[in-house]
Structures are given as structure tokens and as C-alpha cells.
């Protein structure tokens, strides 16, 4: 099944948007998953026709298209508790304001609504991002946490995100949540609970990124099948596990890229993600959206890693069989 390959621009927001477009085009990418970050996109300019036209003109100039945009960083602040110095570093001064936690959450929610409107103006049907979580802080469940506190966390998510999703519905755009540690849905069962919390409304789906599944011990292939009606977007990032008897999934407060962590994000094709099985599963569920490469490798320069990852994953862009094995076999009798 032929699908377009895109480069997620979140790790490139230090560069001007046009430079990223030029490089991605030269490497052979079909388009960009554009982050609302740096000068790449500004959700508050969603109604500026000249601004929108300028972004689309740059894409056209470099023979690129856009099928999805992302706003992970502002989405993170919608539900997070606590809101602190970490968020000030990622949400920008407009959302941070005076730093009052509820004010930050409210402004982040408003920006997510504007992101849906921006996507609509760009002709894009999917926004990728995070939700944040008021209960991630209790992930260890010790000191003991009552079920009522956990239930309240999912209700808080529903209360904050349903109004955002109303705007997504109004715009004909879907939100693809990246299942990820620190989010309301970070593994299999929390994904089930998250979808239940919002009544399985179609505006809310999933961004499949296998890297986070691997080091949590989850099977990324079965996840595709079990949530096949919710896979709205695909981000490809690889993980290399190093099981030495000293490492845990928690990372030991060590920095990214430190081999003592026990795992590391690496360029696609260099890690432990079962890519062929995953692409076969995507074929089986009929996913025909973009394959977006989220380059993140602490040990490799991104100018080398981004084209290498594209080459590694393009070999799995095979067309599924047009007839079933049983049908083909019966024709031989």
C-alpha cells in the first residue's frame, strides 16, 4: 500500500520552516508533519489568509504536501498537574502568561481549538498531539492512591478535552493523541480507559508511535489491531533496548542518550521495533495515511539520521496482496 512519507518538524523547530522544507525535499520526503512551534506554524494566525498562503507556497515550491500538523507542547499543558517550570520552557510566553496553573491550562486549551481551525485552513484533517494528565504523578501508585482519585483524573480529562473536541468536530478535523508516558493514555489499558472517558467520540483517535511501547514492554503490532478504528496517524521512531540487569523502564533520572538508561531512541531501522510486522498490520487495517518519521537519536547527527530513517522505512512501503492466500491456492486446483 503506497503511502506518503513525511518528516515531523518538531525536532527541527530551531531552523526556519523554509530550510526544513528544502532539506526534506532534497532527502526525498513527500511532505511534512508541521509542528506548531518555532516559525513553522502559529495557531493564533489561523485566520490570516496571507500567512496560510505563504506556508502552502513554500510547500509547493519544494514539491511537498501536508496531511497532518501537530501541537504536542500546548496539548501537554491542558491537563497537567502540576504546572511548573517545565511547562514554562515548552509552551511559550503567550500560553504561560503569569504562570497561574489554571490560566496556563485554559490558554493551552484555547490554542488547541485554534490549532483545529488552523488545520482546517491548511486543508488538513488531522492534528497530532498530547493531552497532558492530572494523574500521571500517581503512576507508581504509592503512597496509595484511591480509585476515586484516578476516576477524577479521567473525568478531568473529559471535562477539559470535550470542549476542544467540539471545535475539532466543527472544523471537520480529528485529534490523534500520541500514547506516551506522562499522558492520560500512556499504555494499553489507559488507552482503553481514555476512550471510554469521552464516550469513544470519533473526533479523538490515536497517533501510533511504537518507540514508547517497546521500552514499556508493549506489543506495537497488536496495539494496531486492537485499536484499528482509532489509528488516525502514524509516527515512526525506533527504540533500542539494552537489558543488562541494571536498567529499568523508569530511566533512573539519567539524561537522554545515556546508555545506563537501558533504552534509547535511535534512527528508524537501528532499533528493536518490528517494522515489517507493524507495516503488515497497518496494511491489514487499511491505514492509508502518511508515515511520518519523527527523528530522535542522541547518538547520530540529524542531517544523517533523517535521510537514513527514510531509506530504512521506505522498503516496507509494499503493496499488500490483492487476493487472499486461500483464493490464490484454490485457483491452482
HELIX and SHEET records of a PDB file:
HELIX    1   1 UNK A    9  UNK A   12  5                                   4    
HELIX    2   2 UNK A   17  UNK A   27  1                                  11    
HELIX    3   3 UNK A   43  UNK A   45  5                                   3    
HELIX    4   4 UNK A   49  UNK A   61  1                                  13    
HELIX    5   5 UNK A   72  UNK A   79  1                                   8    
HELIX    6   6 UNK A   85  UNK A   91  1                                   7    
HELIX    7   7 UNK A   93  UNK A   96  1                                   4    
HELIX    8   8 UNK A  101  UNK A  122  1                                  22    
HELIX    9   9 UNK A  136  UNK A  138  5                                   3    
HELIX   10  10 UNK A  147  UNK A  171  1                                  25    
HELIX   11  11 UNK A  188  UNK A  197  1                                  10    
HELIX   12  12 UNK A  211  UNK A  216  1                                   6    
HELIX   13  13 UNK A  220  UNK A  226  1                                   7    
HELIX   14  14 UNK A  251  UNK A  253  5                                   3    
HELIX   15  15 UNK A  259  UNK A  261  5                                   3    
HELIX   16  16 UNK A  275  UNK A  285  1                                  11    
HELIX   17  17 UNK A  302  UNK A  314  1                                  13    
HELIX   18  18 UNK A  325  UNK A  330  1                                   6    
SHEET    1   A 9 UNK A   5  UNK A   8  0                                        
SHEET    2   A 9 UNK A  31  UNK A  35  1                                        
SHEET    3   A 9 UNK A  65  UNK A  70  1                                        
SHEET    4   A 9 UNK A 126  UNK A 129  1                                        
SHEET    5   A 9 UNK A 174  UNK A 178  1                                        
SHEET    6   A 9 UNK A 204  UNK A 209  1                                        
SHEET    7   A 9 UNK A 231  UNK A 236  1                                        
SHEET    8   A 9 UNK A 291  UNK A 293  1                                        
SHEET    9   A 9 UNK A   5  UNK A   8  1                                        
SHEET    1   B 2 UNK A 238  UNK A 241  0                                        
SHEET    2   B 2 UNK A 263  UNK A 266 -1                                        
END                                                                             
